[in-house]
Amino acid sequence: MIQNPVLSGFHPDPSILRVEDDYYIATSTFEWFPGVQINHSKDLVHWDLLGYPLTRVSQLNMIGEEDSCGVWAPCLSYDKGRFYLIYTDVKSFIGSFKDTHNYLVTAEDIHGPWSEPIYLNSSGFDPSLFHDRDGRKYLVNMVMDHRSYSASKFAGIVLQEYSEAERKLVGPKKVIFKGSHLGVTEGPHLYWKDGYYYLMTAEGGTGYHHAVTVARSRNIDGPYEVAPNTPMLTSRYFPTHELQKAGHGSLVETPDHQWYLAHLCSRPVGQERRCILGRETAIQKVKWVEDWPVLEDGTCLPQMEVAAPMAGNQKNNTEEGKVRDGVEAKEIDMSGPWFYEDFDGDTWSLHLQSLRIPLDDRASLTDRPGWLRLYGAESLNSHFTQSLLGCRQQSFYMEAETKVEFQPENFKQMAGLAYYYNTQCYYYLHITWDDQFGRILSIIKNDLGKGSYPIGMGVSIPEKGPVWLKLTTRKETAQFSYALDGENYREIGEPLDATILSDDYFDQTGHGMFTGAFVAICCQDTSGERKAADFDWIRVNMIV
């Protein structure tokens, strides 16, 4: 059986693809670098992190970009021995305007190397490339309308041909679909089956009214008729269902002609229904009824368990990154890490990402072999050069731990363990320096951009020696602790409200955000002296 979500934690906007007997899902990464995460499966049940196509600044330079900008809604496709990846790099989306630049990169092997980007357009976001039966290729994307007097900022889905020979869009542009009654039409994907072009879109907005809708036409440029079962998928009518915000889907056909839908979803916690883990990826089985795709059970509601293809009982070579939720706290088994990086190799785990750009000379695995040395850079509020490596929180019940050596000389130098959503919302347990008490441990809370010190100066610690830092989460709450010997941990500060690290918490500002909670190791030196911290390892335990 397929157990949903198949990709837990921050894995939004899935684009699913099959090449022979290999399945791939590409998801949005927003401001996290490298860009676009690709997971791989042989059976739609077991998924492994494969890598990131956008590994060079020449492909993706997000320095200075605001929170939740960067890579939106990639589309992964394949044709005649070549992989194609379309993506949006969002530069700004506050206010009336959205600066959204769409690009194409290609590779002959899914592992790369991936090409330099080809610029396509900037008319909107969520671009998708369709390979037609006659060899022609077409780009579809939503069109953004910044005019306040327009009926909707979401002005429809535009179609334009792409010339591979000329490496650009050619010919006329045509808006082929204005959307259904649900509105907020985005996330388009085109498919061909049995004489029809099918246009799948996301509608209703990427919150609790989210949905997947389908329209079809005999001609690629329309007119498109909306399916009678609209929406095909949604949880908007079922507020107590475990999988909420269901929408933004893409289809895949198995070798034996079964059909499945990958889509995003979220799992809220607490009375405020906040989704700490962000938007996740789930898979539903699809059948065709009167030439329309519908969910296997005939409803529009996403299911937690779905029948897998015949090969679904065979596991991948590894199951790194596969986590599951849904047990009581007393049942949690924290023995054996889900993720462990000891920094003994020549690179770090794929699960660790930086913000906006590569770390480059802000990180070294050779200056002190067996340790990661992070050179202090800008603050956790910066949109430019941070020295930070983080991994997604993929379970409501998590224990993250690291060992750090750091000798600050002034209060502008900090290093430690962060529970991070974005530059405006995070908790940070850090080592720093106090003029009166010397080396100390303290906590910074940043709540919608308002910084505070919940425990004031903090606690004094010995002037030298390693410190072990730990973060433990239990759904809505989180707790920091520390040890000076690696064994005898002491809690520091009161339990923290984990739900502020969510898209939903930002709704009160009137400006949406779209990521999820991370746990990160980091180092700052806002004096500009680049004071370094050494991290021996990072370990993250989650429910498996």
C-alpha positions in Angstrom: 0.0 0.0 0.0 1.0 3.6 -0.6 1.0 5.4 2.8 0.4 9.1 2.5 2.1 11.5 2.5 4.8 9.7 0.6 7.1 12.7 1.0 6.5 14.2 4.4 7.6 17.6 5.5 8.2 20.5 3.1 7.8 18.9 -0.4 5.2 21.1 -2.3 4.0 21.3 -5.9 5.0 17.7 -7.0 5.7 17.0 -10.7 5.7 13.3 -11.2 7.4 11.5 -14.1 8.0 7.9 -15.1 10.9 6.8 -17.4 10.7 3.1 -18.0 10.4 1.5 -14.5 11.7 4.6 -12.6 9.5 7.2 -11.1 10.6 10.7 -10.2 9.0 13.5 -8.3 10.3 17.1 -8.5 9.2 19.6 -5.8 9.6 23.3 -5.1 12.5 24.4 -2.9 11.7 28.2 -2.7 14.7 30.0 -1.1 16.6 26.8 -0.2 19.7 25.9 -2.2 20.4 23.8 -4.3 17.2 24.2 -6.2 14.5 21.7 -7.0 14.5 18.5 -5.0 14.1 15.2 -7.0 13.0 12.0 -5.2 13.1 8.6 -6.9 11.1 5.4 -6.6 10.7 2.0 -8.3 7.1 1.4 -7.0 5.5 4.7 -5.9 5.7 3.4 -2.3 9.3 3.8 -1.2 11.0 7.1 -2.1 14.7 8.2 -1.9 16.2 11.6 -2.2 18.1 11.6 -5.5 19.5 15.1 -5.7 19.1 18.6 -7.0 19.5 19.8 -10.6 20.1 23.4 -9.8 23.5 23.3 -8.1 25.2 26.4 -9.6 24.6 30.1 -9.1 24.6 30.4 -12.9 21.4 28.3 -12.9 19.9 29.8 -9.8 21.0 32.9 -8.0 18.6 33.8 -5.2 20.8 36.2 -3.2 18.7 39.0 -1.8 15.4 37.3 -2.6 12.6 37.6 0.0 11.3 34.7 2.1 9.3 32.2 0.0 10.7 33.5 -3.3 13.0 31.4 -5.4 12.0 28.2 -7.0 8.2 27.7 -7.5 6.5 24.7 -9.0 9.0 22.9 -11.2 7.9 20.6 -14.0 10.0 17.5 -14.8 9.5 15.8 -18.2 11.3 13.5 -20.6 11.4 13.1 -24.4 13.7 11.2 -26.7 16.4 10.4 -24.2 16.5 13.8 -22.5 15.2 15.2 -19.2 13.6 18.6 -19.2 13.1 20.7 -16.1 11.1 23.9 -16.2 11.1 26.2 -13.1 10.2 29.7 -11.9 12.7 31.9 -10.0 10.5 34.3 -8.2 12.4 37.6 -7.4 9.5 39.4 -5.6 5.9 38.8 -4.8 4.9 41.4 -2.2 2.2 43.8 -3.3 0.6 44.0 -6.7 3.5 42.7 -8.7 5.2 39.3 -9.0 8.6 39.2 -10.7 8.6 35.7 -12.0 11.2 34.5 -14.5 10.8 31.1 -16.1 13.7 28.9 -17.3 14.5 25.5 -18.8 17.4 23.2 -18.1 18.1 19.8 -19.6 20.2 16.7 -19.0 20.7 13.3 -20.6 21.0 11.7 -17.2 18.7 12.5 -14.2 21.8 12.8 -12.1 23.2 15.5 -14.4 25.1 17.4 -15.4 22.2 19.8 -16.0 22.6 22.5 -18.6 22.8 26.2 -18.2 19.3 27.7 -18.1 17.4 28.9 -21.1 15.2 31.9 -20.4 11.6 31.5 -21.4 9.3 34.3 -20.2 8.2 36.3 -17.1 4.5 36.5 -17.7 3.5 34.4 -14.7 4.6 31.3 -12.7 4.1 27.5 -12.6 5.4 26.8 -16.1 5.1 23.3 -17.6 6.4 21.8 -20.8 4.3 19.5 -22.9 5.8 17.2 -25.6 3.2 16.6 -28.3 2.9 13.5 -30.5 4.1 15.3 -33.6 7.4 16.3 -31.9 6.3 19.9 -31.2 6.7 21.3 -27.6 4.5 23.8 -25.8 4.9 25.8 -22.7 1.9 26.6 -20.4 2.0 28.8 -17.4 -0.5 30.9 -15.4 -0.6 34.6 -16.3 -0.3 37.2 -13.6 -2.4 40.4 -13.8 -1.1 43.1 -11.5 -4.0 45.6 -12.2 -6.1 46.1 -9.2 -9.3 46.7 -11.3 -9.0 43.4 -13.1 -11.4 40.6 -12.2 -8.6 38.4 -10.9 -4.8 38.5 -10.6 -4.9 34.9 -11.9 -5.7 35.8 -15.5 -5.7 32.2 -17.0 -3.4 29.7 -18.6 -1.3 30.8 -21.5 0.0 28.5 -24.3 3.0 29.1 -26.5 5.2 26.9 -28.6 8.8 26.2 -27.7 11.4 25.8 -30.4 14.2 23.5 -29.4 16.2 24.5 -32.4 16.0 28.2 -31.6 16.1 27.6 -27.8 13.2 30.1 -27.2 9.4 30.5 -27.3 8.0 31.1 -30.7 4.7 32.0 -32.4 1.6 33.4 -30.9 0.6 33.4 -27.2 -3.0 32.3 -26.4 -4.9 32.1 -23.1 -6.5 28.7 -23.4 -8.3 28.4 -20.1 -9.7 31.0 -17.7 -10.4 28.5 -15.0 -13.5 26.9 -13.4 -15.8 28.5 -10.8 -13.2 27.8 -8.1 -10.8 30.5 -9.5 -7.2 31.2 -8.6 -6.1 29.1 -11.6 -2.5 28.0 -11.6 -0.2 24.9 -11.7 -1.1 23.8 -15.3 0.0 20.5 -16.8 -1.0 19.2 -20.3 -1.6 15.5 -21.2 -2.8 13.6 -24.2 -5.0 10.5 -24.0 -7.4 8.9 -26.5 -8.0 11.8 -28.7 -8.2 14.5 -26.0 -5.8 17.1 -24.6 -6.3 17.3 -20.9 -5.4 20.4 -18.9 -4.9 19.8 -15.2 -4.7 22.9 -13.0 -4.5 23.9 -9.3 -7.4 26.1 -8.2 -8.8 27.7 -5.1 -5.5 28.9 -3.7 -2.9 26.9 -2.0 -4.6 27.0 1.4 -7.6 25.2 2.8 -9.7 25.7 -0.4 -7.1 24.1 -2.6 -8.2 21.7 -5.4 -7.2 19.9 -8.6 -9.4 20.5 -11.6 -9.4 19.1 -15.1 -10.5 20.4 -18.5 -10.2 18.8 -21.9 -10.3 19.7 -25.6 -9.8 18.0 -29.0 -7.4 20.8 -29.9 -4.3 21.9 -27.9 -5.3 25.5 -28.0 -8.9 24.9 -26.9 -11.7 25.5 -26.3 -11.5 23.5 -23.0 -14.5 22.1 -21.3 -14.4 21.7 -17.5 -14.9 18.2 -16.1 -18.4 17.5 -14.7 -16.8 16.1 -11.5 -15.0 19.3 -10.7 -13.1 19.4 -8.5 -11.3 16.1 -9.2 -9.5 16.4 -5.8 -10.0 18.6 -2.8 -10.3 18.4 1.0 -12.1 21.8 1.2 -15.4 20.3 2.1 -13.9 18.0 4.8 -12.2 20.2 7.5 -11.5 17.3 9.9 -9.8 15.1 7.3 -6.2 14.4 8.0 -4.9 15.5 4.6 -5.8 19.1 4.1 -5.0 21.7 1.4 -5.1 18.9 -1.3 -4.3 20.3 -4.7 -1.7 21.1 -7.3 -1.6 17.7 -9.0 0.2 15.9 -11.8 -0.5 12.5 -13.4 1.6 9.5 -14.2 0.9 6.2 -16.0 2.4 2.9 -14.9 3.9 0.4 -17.4 0.7 -1.7 -17.1 -1.5 1.4 -17.7 -2.6 2.2 -14.2 -2.9 5.9 -13.4 -1.9 7.9 -10.3 -2.0 11.4 -9.2 0.7 13.1 -7.2 -0.5 16.2 -5.3 0.4 18.4 -2.4 -1.3 18.3 1.0 -0.8 19.5 4.6 -1.6 18.1 8.0 -2.7 20.7 10.5 -2.1 20.5 14.3 -3.6 22.4 17.2 -6.7 24.5 17.6 -5.4 27.0 15.1 -5.0 24.3 12.4 -1.4 25.2 11.6 0.8 23.1 9.3 4.3 23.0 10.8 5.6 20.5 8.3 4.5 22.6 5.4 3.0 21.4 2.2 3.8 17.7 1.6 3.4 15.2 -1.3 0.7 12.5 -1.5 -0.3 10.0 -4.2 -3.8 8.9 -5.2 -5.0 6.2 -7.6 -7.0 7.4 -10.6 -9.4 5.7 -13.0 -11.0 6.9 -16.2 -14.7 7.3 -16.4 -16.3 8.5 -19.7 -12.9 9.9 -20.7 -12.4 11.9 -17.5 -9.9 11.1 -14.7 -11.4 10.6 -11.3 -10.2 9.2 -8.0 -10.3 5.4 -7.7 -13.0 5.5 -5.0 -15.2 7.9 -7.0 -14.9 10.8 -4.4 -12.8 13.9 -4.5 -11.2 13.2 -1.1 -7.6 12.3 -0.7 -6.9 9.0 1.0 -4.2 8.1 3.6 -3.8 4.6 2.1 -3.9 3.8 -1.6 -3.4 0.6 -3.5 0.1 0.4 -5.0 1.0 -0.9 -8.5 1.8 -4.6 -8.7 5.4 -3.9 -8.0 4.6 -1.9 -5.0 5.8 -4.5 -2.5 9.4 -4.2 -3.6 11.6 -1.6 -1.8 14.1 0.7 -3.2 17.8 0.1 -2.6 17.6 2.5 0.4 14.9 4.1 2.4 16.8 7.1 3.7 14.4 9.9 4.3 11.2 7.7 4.6 9.4 8.8 7.8 5.9 8.2 9.2 3.7 9.9 11.7 0.6 9.1 13.6 1.6 7.4 16.9 1.2 8.7 20.4 4.2 10.4 22.1 4.7 7.5 24.5 5.2 5.1 21.5 8.0 7.1 20.0 11.2 5.2 19.4 14.2 7.6 19.2 16.7 4.8 18.9 18.7 4.9 15.6 18.9 8.2 13.7 16.8 8.9 10.6 19.5 11.2 9.5 23.1 11.5 10.6 26.0 13.5 9.1 29.4 13.2 10.7 31.2 15.5 8.2 34.0 12.9 7.7 33.6 12.9 3.9 34.4 15.4 1.2 30.8 16.7 1.0 27.7 16.7 3.3 24.4 14.9 3.0 21.9 15.8 0.3 19.4 16.4 3.1 21.3 19.6 4.2 20.6 22.8 2.2 21.8 26.4 2.5 19.8 29.5 2.0 19.7 31.3 -1.4 23.3 30.6 -2.5 26.0 28.0 -1.9 28.1 28.4 1.3 31.3 28.5 -0.7 34.1 29.9 1.5 31.8 30.2 4.5 32.1 26.5 5.0 35.0 24.0 5.0 35.4 20.3 5.6 39.2 20.4 5.3 40.2 23.2 7.7 39.5 20.8 10.5 39.2 17.3 9.1 36.2 15.4 10.5 34.4 18.6 11.4 32.3 21.2 9.5 33.8 24.6 10.0 31.2 27.4 9.5 32.6 30.9 9.2 30.4 33.5 10.8 28.4 35.6 8.4 25.2 37.6 8.5 22.3 37.2 10.9 19.4 34.8 10.6 17.4 37.8 9.4 19.5 38.2 6.3 18.4 37.5 2.7 22.0 37.5 1.5 24.9 35.6 3.0 24.1 33.3 5.9 26.3 30.5 7.2 23.6 27.9 7.7 22.8 24.3 6.8 19.4 22.9 7.5 17.2 19.8 6.9 13.5 19.5 6.7 11.4 18.5 9.7 9.6 15.5 8.4 7.8 14.3 11.5 5.8 16.0 14.2 8.0 14.1 16.7 11.6 14.9 16.2 14.9 15.0 18.1 17.8 17.0 16.6 21.2 17.1 18.2 24.6 18.5 17.3 28.0 18.9 18.9 29.7 22.3 18.5 33.0 23.9 19.5 32.9 27.7 19.5 34.9 30.4 21.3 33.1 33.7 20.8 35.0 36.9 21.7 32.1 39.3 21.7 28.3 39.4 21.6 28.2 39.8 17.8 29.5 36.2 17.4 27.0 33.4 17.7 26.7 29.7 16.7 24.3 26.9 17.5 21.1 25.1 16.6 18.1 26.9 15.0 14.5 25.8 14.6 13.8 27.8 11.5 10.9 28.7 9.2 12.2 31.9 7.6 14.0 35.1 8.4 10.9 36.4 10.2 10.1 33.3 12.3 12.6 31.1 14.1 14.0 30.0 17.5 17.7 29.9 18.0 19.7 28.2 20.8 23.2 29.7 20.5 26.5 30.1 22.1 27.7 33.7 22.4 29.6 36.1 24.7 28.4 38.3 27.5 30.7 41.1 28.8 29.9 40.2 32.4 29.4 36.5 32.4 31.7 35.3 29.5 30.6 32.4 27.3 26.9 31.9 27.6 24.0 29.9 26.0 20.9 31.9 25.1 17.8 31.7 23.0 16.5 34.2 20.4 12.9 34.1 19.4 11.9 35.9 16.1 8.1 36.2 15.8 6.9 37.9 12.6 10.1 39.9 12.6 10.0 40.9 16.3 13.1 39.6 18.1 13.2 38.8 21.8 15.3 36.8 24.3 12.8 34.5 26.2 15.5 33.6 28.9 17.3 37.0 28.9 21.1 36.7 29.1 20.7 32.9 29.4 23.1 30.6 31.2 26.8 30.8 31.8 28.9 27.9 30.5 32.6 27.1 30.7 34.9 29.3 28.7 36.2 26.3 26.7 35.1 22.9 25.5 32.4 21.4 23.3 28.7 21.9 23.9 25.9 19.5 22.8 22.7 21.2 21.7 19.3 19.5 21.3 15.9 20.3 19.9 12.9 18.0 20.8 9.5 18.6 19.1 6.1 17.1 20.1 3.6 18.4 17.5 2.7 21.9 18.7 5.5 22.3 21.2 9.3 22.3 21.0 12.0 22.2 23.7 15.7 23.1 23.6 18.2 21.4 25.9 22.0 21.3 26.2 24.8 19.2 27.7 28.4 19.8 28.6 29.4 16.1 28.6 27.2 14.7 25.7 25.0 12.7 28.2 23.4 14.7 30.9 21.1 17.1 29.1 19.4 20.0 30.8 16.3 21.8 29.4 16.8 25.5 28.7 13.9 27.8 28.5 10.2 27.0 28.5 8.5 24.9 25.9 8.1 26.8 22.6 5.1 27.3 20.3 6.2 25.3 17.2 3.1 26.4 15.2 4.5 29.9 14.5 6.8 28.1 12.1 4.1 27.6 9.5 2.5 29.2 6.5 -0.8 29.5 8.4 0.8 31.7 11.1 1.7 34.2 8.4 -1.9 34.5 7.2 -2.5 37.2 9.8 -0.1 39.4 8.0 -2.1 39.3 4.7 1.0 38.0 2.9 1.3 34.3 2.3 4.4 32.2 2.8 4.9 28.7 1.4 7.7 26.7 3.1 8.0 24.6 6.3 10.0 24.0 9.4 13.7 23.2 9.3 16.3 22.4 11.9 19.7 24.0 11.2 23.2 24.5 12.3 24.6 27.9 11.8 27.1 30.6 12.7 27.0 34.4 12.7 29.5 37.1 13.1 27.8 40.5 12.5 31.1 42.3 13.3 32.4 41.0 9.9 35.4 39.2 11.5 34.2 35.8 10.3 34.6 34.0 13.7 34.3 30.3 13.0 32.4 27.5 14.7 33.2 23.8 14.3 30.4 21.2 14.2 31.4 17.6 14.7 28.1 16.1 13.6 24.3 16.6 13.3 21.8 13.8 14.1 18.1 13.9 13.5 15.8 11.3 14.9 12.2 11.0 13.7 9.4 8.5 13.8 9.9 5.8 11.2 
